[in-house]
Amino acid sequence: MYIGDTGKRGLHHLVFEVIDNSIDEALAGFCNKIVVTIHKDNSISVLDNGRGIPVDIHKEEKIPALEVVMTILHAGGKFDKGSYKVSGGLHGVGVSVVNALSEWLTAEIYRDNKIYTQSYKRGIATTKVIEKGKIRKRGTLIRFLADEEIFKTIQWEYDILEHRMRELAFLNKNLEVILRDERDNNEQRFYYKGGVAEFVKYLDESRQSIIGKPIYFEKEIESVPMEVALQYNISYSDNIFTFVNNINTVEGGSHLVGFKTAVTRTLNNYAQKNKLFKKDNFTLSGEDVREGLTAVLSIKVAEPQFEGQTKTKLGNSEIKGYVDSFVTEGLSEFLEQHPAEGKKIIEKCLNAARSRDAARKARELTRRKSALDVGNLPGKLSDCSTKDPSLCELYIVEGDSAGGSAKQGRDRKYQAILPIRGKILNVEKARIDKVLTNNEIRTIITATGTGFGEDEFNIEKLRYNKIIIMTDADVDGSHIMTLLLTFFYRYMPTLIEEGHVYIAQPPLYRVYSGKKSFYAYDEDERDILVKRFEKEGRQKIDVQRYKGLGEMNPDQLWSTTMNPETRTLIKIGVEDASHADKTFSMLMGEDVEPRRNFIQKNAKYVRNLDI
């Protein structure tokens, strides 16, 4: 209930719950260093130099406070309003939940120049709080092994922990976070004096800035500390990340509304005041001023009210006004002091406005086509007969050859096929007007039925519950898949966020001998099948490497890739929006150097290379 699931996401959430306690100490000004270690036995430890969890006898529970914190839900310091001004955790259950979901856990406390320790098994104390020596440092060390009886896997993924550690260091300037992995002796240190300003620089590493360094300002209003950094680049998408008490508020909320309102109004006022508009009554829209904008807004709220589907939408109404006032004041001051940068920003916004105006005709054409009945859907679309969207699937297939096999092999009741010709436009390098004049993209928008863009997209009009990208298992197929994912991520992100986008997994090999044949999805499976045939004493064993879906007969494509009983689909999600944004920008953006570095670093991991 508290960690979400018993898969990879829930497992890593255990570490984040422990770290939240250390972050609370940092927010209160008592901790400036956190060390997270993945040990060889797959246990994990979190060490901080905070005050140390209290060990004296709890007045109500009559047991040491440490044991109360570790074994009783909602007993953490964050529910005593005098302990922390603000707190990082969502639920305040923290280590007690981690303890309950661990095969074993040990707590070591450094407090009052003494070392205290207590051990637990699946949430129950197995020892008393023991004083075991003297020490001059202070802090808390929690080490635990996740329970294999609960979690599907207890293997830690370094990348997931790395992204969160870096994020926490950005959001808490002057906090040192060290991540160690004893499995391969890897260690990284995250420390950022510039806080969210350095966060924006990191996010925009693969983009060309138009104003030099990020604009940064901070202020406290009514006991709510706020800091923001923003930068304009030459790209055509906006990336605004908001955090409340270090929690990524992916669904936005009152603070995001205040930020957007302030930026739009402030830039319009500045342009009008300095006569940068050709027409007196001209006004930039919110979309115009956000094109090419990367921003990070971080606020700390004593009693945040979280709403929304995933409890990551801030509901505190008063925060909208605070943020609006804060951003208006800070951005206005910057623009007045930096007129050259201000002019560049307005020029960027005016170019965006012109392209949006040119895109209206294409948008209206797309809207008209989307509104038509099924009989007038794109000619290339072979639709399904079922009218219930919850049962329907749309396969976006590379090329007419694969499209032909898919059309013949599918179940016509609920599977629709949309073949696309070649590589679609790279939307990372194109403005909205160019995006909307691309035939393949218009066809996809029309087929999905949702409409397009911030004002018109409507998930309730989605015609297919699953949108499945099915491309060839070669370099071109991977490129087409990446182009499609970039389009959905940049222009129809709700489809990904609500779990409607999938990638089909066609087999790479067919291993056969005589009339007996099997399919392999990687080299390991292929080798296992070959050995199995060898053990059976078969003299002639053939291995066919599929490079294109069109090489498969319709019945083969159905049984391996399209039959819900036997197929494998990869569901696309966004665990870390800021990392996803940086990755798409690096892979598909204008800057070549970061892409070259990525290829050089990851070339050794390539498994299927077409030469």
C-alpha positions as CSV (number, residue, x, y, z in Angstrom):
1,M,0.0,0.0,0.0
2,Y,2.7,2.5,0.9
3,I,5.4,1.6,-1.7
4,G,3.1,1.0,-4.7
5,D,4.0,-2.6,-5.7
6,T,6.2,-5.6,-5.1
7,G,8.2,-5.1,-8.4
8,K,11.2,-3.1,-9.3
9,R,9.5,0.2,-8.5
10,G,8.4,-0.8,-5.0
11,L,11.8,-2.3,-4.2
12,H,13.7,0.9,-4.9
13,H,11.0,2.9,-3.1
14,L,12.3,1.2,0.1
15,V,15.7,3.0,-0.2
16,F,13.9,6.3,-0.9
17,E,11.8,6.0,2.3
18,V,15.0,5.5,4.3
19,I,16.7,8.4,2.5
20,D,13.7,10.6,3.2
21,N,14.5,10.5,6.9
22,S,18.1,11.7,6.2
23,I,16.7,14.4,3.9
24,D,14.4,15.6,6.7
25,E,17.5,16.1,8.8
26,A,19.2,18.0,5.9
27,L,16.1,20.2,5.5
28,A,16.2,21.0,9.2
29,G,19.9,22.0,8.9
30,F,21.4,19.1,10.8
31,C,22.8,16.9,8.0
32,N,25.0,17.7,5.0
33,K,26.2,14.2,3.9
34,I,24.4,11.0,3.0
35,V,26.1,7.8,1.9
36,V,24.1,5.0,0.2
37,T,25.8,1.7,-0.3
38,I,24.8,-1.4,-2.3
39,H,26.6,-4.3,-0.6
40,K,27.7,-7.5,-2.2
41,D,25.1,-9.6,-0.3
42,N,22.4,-7.3,-1.9
43,S,21.6,-5.6,1.3
44,I,21.7,-1.8,1.2
45,S,22.7,0.8,3.7
46,V,22.0,4.5,4.2
47,L,24.3,6.5,6.4
48,D,23.8,10.2,7.4
49,N,25.5,12.7,9.7
50,G,22.3,14.0,11.2
51,R,21.4,14.1,14.9
52,G,20.7,10.4,15.1
53,I,17.3,8.8,15.9
54,P,16.6,9.3,19.6
55,V,17.1,6.2,21.8
56,D,15.5,7.3,25.1
57,I,12.3,5.8,26.4
58,H,9.2,7.0,24.6
59,K,6.7,8.5,27.1
60,E,3.6,6.8,25.7
61,E,4.9,3.5,24.3
62,K,7.3,2.8,27.2
63,I,10.0,1.5,24.8
64,P,13.0,3.2,23.3
65,A,12.1,5.9,20.7
66,L,14.2,4.1,18.1
67,E,12.1,1.0,18.4
68,V,8.9,3.1,18.2
69,V,10.2,4.7,14.9
70,M,11.2,1.4,13.5
71,T,8.2,-0.8,14.4
72,I,5.1,1.5,14.6
73,L,3.4,3.1,11.6
74,H,3.1,6.9,11.6
75,A,5.4,7.2,14.6
76,G,8.1,9.2,12.8
77,G,9.2,12.6,13.9
78,K,7.4,14.3,11.0
79,F,4.1,13.8,12.9
80,D,5.4,15.8,15.8
81,K,5.1,19.3,14.3
82,G,7.9,20.6,16.4
83,S,10.5,18.2,14.9
84,Y,10.6,19.3,11.3
85,K,9.5,22.6,9.7
86,V,9.0,20.7,6.4
87,S,9.3,17.0,5.5
88,G,10.3,15.1,2.4
89,G,8.1,11.9,2.8
90,L,4.7,11.5,1.4
91,H,3.2,9.2,4.1
92,G,5.4,9.6,7.2
93,V,5.7,5.9,7.6
94,G,9.3,5.7,6.4
95,V,11.6,3.1,8.0
96,S,8.8,1.2,9.7
97,V,7.5,0.1,6.4
98,V,11.0,-0.7,5.1
99,N,11.5,-2.7,8.3
100,A,8.3,-4.7,7.8
101,L,9.3,-5.5,4.2
102,S,12.8,-6.6,5.0
103,E,14.2,-10.1,5.8
104,W,16.4,-8.3,8.3
105,L,17.3,-4.7,9.3
106,T,19.9,-3.2,11.6
107,A,19.9,0.3,13.0
108,E,23.1,1.9,14.3
109,I,22.7,5.3,16.0
110,Y,25.6,7.7,16.8
111,R,24.3,10.1,19.4
112,D,25.7,11.7,22.6
113,N,29.2,10.3,21.7
114,K,27.8,6.8,22.0
115,I,26.9,4.0,19.6
116,Y,23.5,2.3,19.9
117,T,22.2,-0.6,17.9
118,Q,19.1,-2.7,17.4
119,S,18.3,-5.6,15.1
120,Y,14.9,-6.6,13.5
121,K,13.5,-9.4,11.5
122,R,10.5,-8.7,9.2
123,G,9.6,-5.7,11.3
124,I,9.9,-7.3,14.7
125,A,12.8,-6.4,17.1
126,T,15.1,-9.3,17.8
127,T,17.3,-7.5,20.3
128,K,16.9,-4.6,22.7
129,V,18.6,-1.3,22.0
130,I,22.2,-2.0,23.0
131,E,24.9,0.5,23.8
132,K,28.1,-0.9,22.2
133,G,30.8,1.7,22.5
134,K,31.8,5.3,22.2
135,I,32.2,7.4,19.1
136,R,32.8,11.1,18.3
137,K,30.6,11.4,15.2
138,R,26.8,11.6,15.1
139,G,24.2,10.2,12.7
140,T,22.1,7.2,11.7
141,L,23.1,4.0,9.8
142,I,20.2,1.8,8.5
143,R,21.1,-1.4,6.7
144,F,18.5,-3.9,5.4
145,L,17.9,-6.8,3.1
146,A,14.6,-6.7,1.2
147,D,12.4,-9.8,1.8
148,E,12.5,-12.3,-1.1
149,E,9.2,-13.7,0.0
150,I,7.6,-10.4,-0.9
151,F,9.5,-8.9,-3.8
152,K,9.7,-10.4,-7.3
153,T,13.4,-9.5,-7.3
154,I,15.8,-8.0,-4.8
155,Q,18.4,-7.0,-7.4
156,W,19.2,-3.3,-7.1
157,E,19.5,-1.2,-10.3
158,Y,22.2,1.3,-10.0
159,D,20.7,3.7,-12.6
160,I,17.5,4.1,-10.7
161,L,19.3,4.9,-7.5
162,E,21.8,7.2,-9.3
163,H,19.0,9.3,-10.9
164,R,17.3,9.9,-7.5
165,M,20.6,10.6,-5.7
166,R,21.5,13.2,-8.3
167,E,18.1,14.8,-8.1
168,L,18.2,15.0,-4.3
169,A,21.6,16.7,-4.5
170,F,20.3,19.2,-7.1
171,L,17.3,20.0,-4.9
172,N,19.2,20.4,-1.7
173,K,22.2,22.6,-2.5
174,N,25.3,22.0,-0.4
175,L,24.1,18.5,0.4
176,E,26.7,15.8,-0.4
177,V,25.3,12.5,-1.6
178,I,27.5,9.5,-2.3
179,L,26.4,6.3,-4.0
180,R,28.6,3.3,-3.7
181,D,28.2,-0.1,-5.3
182,E,30.4,-2.8,-3.8
183,R,29.3,-5.3,-6.5
184,D,31.6,-3.6,-9.0
185,N,33.4,-1.0,-6.9
186,N,31.6,1.9,-8.5
187,E,31.2,5.2,-6.6
188,Q,29.7,8.5,-7.5
189,R,29.6,11.8,-5.6
190,F,26.8,14.3,-6.1
191,Y,27.3,17.8,-4.8
192,Y,25.9,21.0,-6.3
193,K,26.5,24.5,-4.8
194,G,24.2,26.0,-7.5
195,G,21.2,23.8,-6.6
196,V,18.4,23.9,-9.2
197,A,20.4,26.2,-11.5
198,E,22.8,23.4,-12.0
199,F,19.8,21.0,-12.4
200,V,18.7,23.1,-15.4
201,K,22.2,23.2,-16.9
202,Y,22.3,19.4,-16.5
203,L,18.9,18.9,-18.2
204,D,19.9,21.3,-21.1
205,E,23.4,19.7,-21.6
206,S,22.3,18.5,-25.1
207,R,20.6,21.8,-26.1
208,Q,22.0,25.1,-27.2
209,S,21.0,27.9,-24.8
210,I,20.0,31.4,-26.2
211,I,20.7,33.3,-23.0
212,G,23.9,31.9,-21.6
213,K,23.5,30.6,-18.1
214,P,20.2,29.8,-16.3
215,I,18.1,32.6,-14.7
216,Y,18.0,31.8,-10.9
217,F,16.3,33.4,-8.0
218,E,15.0,32.3,-4.5
219,K,12.8,33.8,-1.8
220,E,10.7,32.8,1.2
221,I,7.1,34.0,1.4
222,E,4.9,33.2,4.5
223,S,7.4,30.5,5.6
224,V,7.5,28.8,2.2
225,P,11.0,28.8,0.8
226,M,11.0,28.8,-3.1
227,E,13.7,28.6,-5.7
228,V,13.5,28.5,-9.4
229,A,15.9,28.2,-12.3
230,L,14.9,28.7,-16.0
231,Q,16.7,28.8,-19.3
232,Y,15.7,29.2,-22.9
233,N,17.2,27.0,-25.6
234,I,16.7,26.6,-29.4
235,S,14.5,23.5,-29.1
236,Y,10.7,23.5,-29.7
237,S,9.4,21.8,-26.6
238,D,9.1,22.9,-23.0
239,N,10.3,21.0,-19.9
240,I,9.1,22.3,-16.6
241,F,9.8,20.2,-13.5
242,T,8.2,21.0,-10.2
243,F,9.1,19.7,-6.7
244,V,7.4,20.0,-3.3
245,N,9.6,19.0,-0.4
246,N,11.8,17.0,-2.9
247,I,8.8,15.2,-4.3
248,N,8.4,15.4,-8.0
249,T,4.9,16.7,-8.5
250,V,4.4,15.1,-12.0
251,E,0.8,16.1,-12.0
252,G,1.6,19.7,-11.3
253,G,-0.8,21.7,-9.1
254,S,-1.2,25.2,-7.7
255,H,2.5,26.0,-7.8
256,L,2.8,25.1,-11.5
257,V,-0.3,27.2,-12.3
258,G,1.3,30.2,-10.5
259,F,4.6,29.7,-12.3
260,K,3.0,29.5,-15.8
261,T,0.8,32.5,-15.2
262,A,3.7,34.6,-14.0
263,V,6.0,33.8,-16.9
264,T,3.3,34.5,-19.5
265,R,2.2,37.8,-17.9
266,T,5.7,39.0,-17.2
267,L,7.1,38.4,-20.7
268,N,4.0,40.1,-22.3
269,N,4.3,43.1,-20.0
270,Y,8.1,43.4,-20.7
271,A,7.6,43.2,-24.5
272,Q,4.8,45.7,-24.5
273,K,6.6,48.1,-22.2
274,N,9.7,48.0,-24.4
275,K,7.7,48.1,-27.7
276,L,9.0,44.7,-28.9
277,F,5.6,43.8,-30.5
278,K,4.8,45.2,-34.0
279,K,1.1,45.4,-33.1
280,D,-0.2,47.2,-30.0
281,N,-2.9,44.6,-29.2
282,F,-0.7,41.6,-29.8
283,T,-0.4,39.0,-26.9
284,L,1.9,36.0,-26.6
285,S,0.1,32.8,-25.5
286,G,1.3,30.4,-22.7
287,E,2.4,27.9,-25.4
288,D,4.4,30.7,-27.2
289,V,6.4,31.7,-24.0
290,R,7.1,28.1,-23.1
291,E,8.6,27.0,-26.3
292,G,12.3,26.1,-25.6
293,L,11.9,26.7,-21.9
294,T,13.5,24.4,-19.4
295,A,12.7,25.2,-15.8
296,V,12.9,23.7,-12.3
297,L,10.7,25.0,-9.5
298,S,11.3,23.7,-6.0
299,I,9.3,24.8,-2.9
300,K,9.1,23.6,0.7
301,V,5.7,23.5,2.3
302,A,5.1,22.6,6.0
303,E,1.7,20.9,5.4
304,P,1.4,20.0,1.7
305,Q,-2.0,18.7,0.4
306,F,-1.4,16.2,-2.3
307,E,-4.1,15.2,-4.7
308,G,-4.5,13.5,-8.1
309,Q,-4.3,10.0,-9.3
310,T,-0.8,9.3,-7.9
311,K,-0.9,11.8,-5.0
312,T,1.6,14.0,-6.8
313,K,-0.5,17.1,-7.5
314,L,-0.2,20.0,-5.0
315,G,-3.6,21.2,-3.8
316,N,-2.7,24.1,-1.5
317,S,-4.5,27.0,-3.1
318,E,-2.5,29.8,-1.4
319,I,0.7,28.5,-3.0
320,K,-0.4,29.7,-6.5
321,G,-0.3,33.4,-5.3
322,Y,3.0,32.9,-3.5
323,V,4.7,31.4,-6.6
324,D,3.1,33.9,-9.0
325,S,4.4,36.9,-6.9
326,F,7.8,35.3,-6.5
327,V,8.3,34.5,-10.2
328,T,6.9,37.8,-11.4
329,E,9.3,39.8,-9.2
330,G,12.4,37.7,-9.9
331,L,11.8,37.4,-13.7
332,S,10.9,41.1,-14.1
333,E,14.1,42.1,-12.2
334,F,16.2,39.9,-14.5
335,L,14.7,41.3,-17.7
336,E,15.2,44.9,-16.6
337,Q,18.8,44.2,-15.7
338,H,19.6,42.1,-18.9
339,P,17.8,43.8,-21.9
340,A,19.9,41.9,-24.5
341,E,18.8,38.5,-23.1
342,G,15.3,39.8,-22.7
343,K,15.1,40.7,-26.3
344,K,16.4,37.2,-27.4
345,I,13.7,35.6,-25.2
346,I,10.9,37.7,-26.8
347,E,12.3,37.0,-30.3
348,K,12.1,33.3,-29.5
349,C,8.5,33.6,-28.3
350,L,7.5,35.6,-31.4
351,N,9.0,33.0,-33.7
352,A,7.0,30.4,-31.8
353,A,3.8,32.5,-32.2
354,R,4.3,32.8,-35.9
355,S,4.8,29.0,-36.3
356,R,1.7,28.3,-34.2
357,D,-0.2,30.6,-36.4
358,A,1.0,28.8,-39.5
359,A,0.1,25.5,-37.8
360,R,-3.5,26.4,-37.4
361,K,-4.5,25.3,-40.9
362,A,-2.8,22.0,-40.5
363,R,-4.3,21.6,-37.0
364,E,-7.8,22.3,-38.4
365,L,-7.3,19.8,-41.2
366,T,-6.2,17.2,-38.6
367,R,-9.2,18.1,-36.3
368,R,-11.7,17.8,-39.2
369,K,-10.4,14.4,-40.1
370,S,-10.4,13.2,-36.5
371,A,-14.0,14.2,-36.2
372,L,-15.2,12.3,-39.2
373,D,-16.7,8.8,-38.9
374,V,-14.8,5.6,-39.2
375,G,-15.4,5.3,-43.0
376,N,-13.3,8.5,-43.5
377,L,-10.3,7.5,-41.4
378,P,-6.9,7.4,-43.1
379,G,-6.9,5.3,-46.2
380,K,-3.9,3.3,-45.0
381,L,-5.6,2.3,-41.8
382,S,-7.2,-1.2,-41.7
383,D,-9.5,-0.7,-38.8
384,C,-11.0,-3.3,-36.4
385,S,-14.7,-4.1,-36.3
386,T,-15.1,-3.7,-32.5
387,K,-16.3,-0.2,-31.4
388,D,-15.4,-0.5,-27.7
389,P,-12.0,1.4,-27.4
390,S,-11.1,-0.6,-24.2
391,L,-10.9,-3.8,-26.3
392,C,-9.1,-2.3,-29.4
393,E,-5.5,-2.3,-30.4
394,L,-3.7,-0.2,-33.0
395,Y,-0.5,-1.6,-34.5
396,I,1.8,1.0,-36.0
397,V,3.8,-1.0,-38.5
398,E,6.9,-0.2,-40.5
399,G,6.3,-0.4,-44.2
400,D,3.7,-1.9,-46.6
401,S,5.3,-5.4,-46.6
402,A,5.0,-5.9,-42.8
403,G,1.7,-4.1,-42.9
404,G,0.4,-6.7,-45.4
405,S,1.5,-9.6,-43.2
406,A,0.0,-7.9,-40.2
407,K,-3.3,-7.3,-41.9
408,Q,-3.6,-10.9,-43.0
409,G,-2.4,-12.3,-39.6
410,R,-4.4,-10.1,-37.2
411,D,-7.7,-10.7,-35.4
412,R,-9.9,-8.2,-37.3
413,K,-12.3,-7.9,-34.4
414,Y,-10.1,-5.9,-32.2
415,Q,-6.7,-5.3,-34.0
416,A,-6.2,-2.3,-36.4
417,I,-3.1,-2.0,-38.6
418,L,-1.6,1.4,-39.6
419,P,1.5,1.0,-41.9
420,I,3.8,4.0,-42.0
421,R,6.2,4.7,-44.8
422,G,9.8,5.0,-43.8
423,K,11.1,7.3,-41.0
424,I,8.7,9.9,-39.6
425,L,9.8,13.4,-38.9
426,N,12.2,13.9,-36.0
427,V,9.9,16.2,-33.9
428,E,12.8,17.1,-31.6
429,K,14.2,19.2,-34.4
430,A,11.0,20.6,-35.8
431,R,8.5,23.3,-34.9
432,I,4.8,22.5,-34.5
433,D,3.8,23.8,-37.9
434,K,6.3,21.4,-39.6
435,V,5.2,18.6,-37.4
436,L,1.6,19.0,-38.4
437,T,2.3,19.1,-42.1
438,N,4.0,15.7,-42.0
439,N,1.6,13.2,-43.5
440,E,2.6,10.2,-41.4
441,I,2.2,12.2,-38.1
442,R,-1.2,13.6,-39.3
443,T,-2.3,10.0,-40.1
444,I,-1.3,8.8,-36.6
445,I,-3.1,11.7,-34.9
446,T,-6.2,11.1,-37.0
447,A,-6.2,7.4,-36.3
448,T,-5.8,7.7,-32.5
449,G,-8.8,10.2,-32.4
450,T,-7.5,12.2,-29.4
451,G,-6.7,15.4,-31.1
452,F,-3.4,17.1,-30.7
453,G,-1.7,19.8,-28.6
454,E,-2.2,21.2,-25.1
455,D,-5.6,22.7,-25.7
456,E,-7.2,20.0,-27.9
457,F,-5.8,16.7,-26.8
458,N,-8.6,14.6,-25.1
459,I,-7.7,11.1,-23.8
460,E,-11.4,10.2,-23.6
461,K,-11.6,10.2,-27.4
462,L,-8.8,7.6,-27.7
463,R,-10.0,5.0,-30.1
464,Y,-7.6,2.2,-29.0
465,N,-6.6,1.1,-25.5
466,K,-3.3,-0.2,-26.8
467,I,-1.1,1.6,-29.3
468,I,1.6,-0.9,-30.3
469,I,4.8,0.1,-32.2
470,M,5.9,-2.9,-34.3
471,T,9.1,-2.3,-36.2
472,D,11.8,-4.5,-37.8
473,A,14.5,-5.9,-35.5
474,D,17.3,-3.9,-37.2
475,V,19.0,-0.5,-37.0
476,D,16.3,1.2,-39.1
477,G,13.5,-0.4,-37.1
478,S,15.1,0.9,-33.9
479,H,15.4,4.4,-35.3
480,I,11.7,4.4,-36.4
481,M,10.7,3.2,-33.0
482,T,12.7,6.0,-31.3
483,L,11.2,8.6,-33.7
484,L,7.7,7.4,-32.8
485,L,8.4,7.4,-29.1
486,T,9.9,10.9,-29.3
487,F,6.7,12.1,-31.0
488,F,4.4,10.5,-28.4
489,Y,6.6,11.7,-25.5
490,R,6.8,15.3,-26.8
491,Y,3.3,15.8,-28.2
492,M,1.0,13.1,-26.7
493,P,2.6,12.4,-23.3
494,T,-0.7,11.4,-21.7
495,L,-0.8,8.3,-23.8
496,I,2.5,7.2,-22.2
497,E,1.6,8.4,-18.7
498,E,-1.6,6.5,-18.7
499,G,-0.1,3.3,-20.1
500,H,-1.4,3.1,-23.6
501,V,1.9,2.8,-25.6
502,Y,3.6,-0.5,-26.1
503,I,6.5,-2.0,-28.1
504,A,5.9,-5.3,-29.8
505,Q,8.7,-7.9,-29.5
506,P,9.0,-9.9,-32.7
507,P,11.4,-12.9,-32.6
508,L,15.0,-12.4,-33.8
509,Y,15.5,-16.1,-34.9
510,R,13.7,-19.1,-36.1
511,V,15.5,-22.4,-35.3
512,Y,14.2,-25.3,-37.2
513,S,15.0,-28.9,-38.2
514,G,12.6,-30.7,-40.6
515,K,9.0,-29.8,-39.6
516,K,10.0,-28.9,-36.1
517,S,10.6,-25.1,-35.5
518,F,10.9,-22.7,-32.5
519,Y,11.3,-19.0,-32.2
520,A,14.1,-17.2,-30.2
521,Y,13.9,-13.6,-29.0
522,D,17.6,-13.3,-28.3
523,E,21.0,-15.1,-28.8
524,D,20.7,-17.0,-25.6
525,E,17.4,-18.5,-26.5
526,R,18.7,-19.3,-30.0
527,D,21.8,-21.2,-28.5
528,I,19.5,-23.1,-26.1
529,L,17.3,-24.3,-29.0
530,V,20.3,-25.3,-31.1
531,K,21.7,-27.4,-28.2
532,R,18.3,-29.0,-27.7
533,F,18.2,-30.1,-31.3
534,E,21.7,-31.4,-31.1
535,K,20.9,-33.4,-28.0
536,E,18.0,-35.0,-30.0
537,G,20.6,-36.1,-32.6
538,R,19.3,-34.0,-35.4
539,Q,21.9,-33.7,-38.2
540,K,20.5,-30.6,-40.0
541,I,19.7,-27.6,-37.9
542,D,18.8,-24.3,-39.6
543,V,18.8,-20.8,-38.0
544,Q,16.9,-18.0,-39.7
545,R,17.7,-14.4,-38.6
546,Y,14.7,-12.2,-39.1
547,K,15.7,-8.7,-40.2
548,G,12.2,-7.6,-41.3
549,L,8.7,-8.3,-40.2
550,G,7.8,-8.8,-43.9
551,E,9.9,-12.0,-43.9
552,M,7.4,-13.7,-41.7
553,N,4.3,-15.4,-43.0
554,P,1.0,-13.9,-41.6
555,D,0.5,-17.0,-39.4
556,Q,4.0,-16.7,-38.0
557,L,3.6,-13.0,-37.2
558,W,0.3,-13.7,-35.5
559,S,1.6,-16.6,-33.3
560,T,4.9,-14.8,-32.3
561,T,4.1,-11.1,-32.1
562,M,0.3,-10.4,-32.2
563,N,-1.5,-13.2,-30.4
564,P,-2.3,-12.0,-26.9
565,E,-1.9,-15.6,-25.6
566,T,1.7,-15.9,-26.8
567,R,3.1,-12.4,-27.6
568,T,5.4,-10.2,-25.5
569,L,4.7,-6.5,-25.2
570,I,6.9,-3.9,-23.5
571,K,4.8,-1.2,-21.8
572,I,6.3,2.2,-22.1
573,G,6.3,4.3,-18.9
574,V,8.2,7.3,-17.6
575,E,9.7,6.6,-14.1
576,D,11.9,9.6,-14.2
577,A,10.6,12.5,-16.4
578,S,13.7,14.6,-16.1
579,H,16.0,11.7,-17.1
580,A,13.6,10.8,-20.0
581,D,13.7,14.4,-21.3
582,K,17.5,14.5,-21.1
583,T,17.7,11.2,-23.0
584,F,15.3,12.2,-25.8
585,S,17.2,15.5,-26.2
586,M,20.5,13.7,-26.3
587,L,19.5,11.0,-28.8
588,M,17.3,13.2,-31.1
589,G,18.5,16.8,-30.6
590,E,20.8,19.1,-32.5
591,D,23.9,18.7,-30.4
592,V,26.1,15.9,-31.7
593,E,28.8,15.7,-29.0
594,P,26.6,14.2,-26.2
595,R,25.2,11.6,-28.7
596,R,28.8,10.6,-29.7
597,N,29.8,10.2,-26.1
598,F,26.7,8.1,-25.5
599,I,27.5,5.8,-28.4
600,Q,31.2,5.4,-27.4
601,K,30.2,4.6,-23.8
602,N,27.5,2.1,-24.7
603,A,28.9,0.5,-27.9
604,K,30.2,-2.5,-26.0
605,Y,26.6,-3.4,-24.9
606,V,25.2,-3.6,-28.5
607,R,23.7,-7.1,-29.1
608,N,22.3,-6.9,-32.6
609,L,24.4,-4.9,-35.1
610,D,23.6,-4.8,-38.8
611,I,26.7,-4.3,-40.9
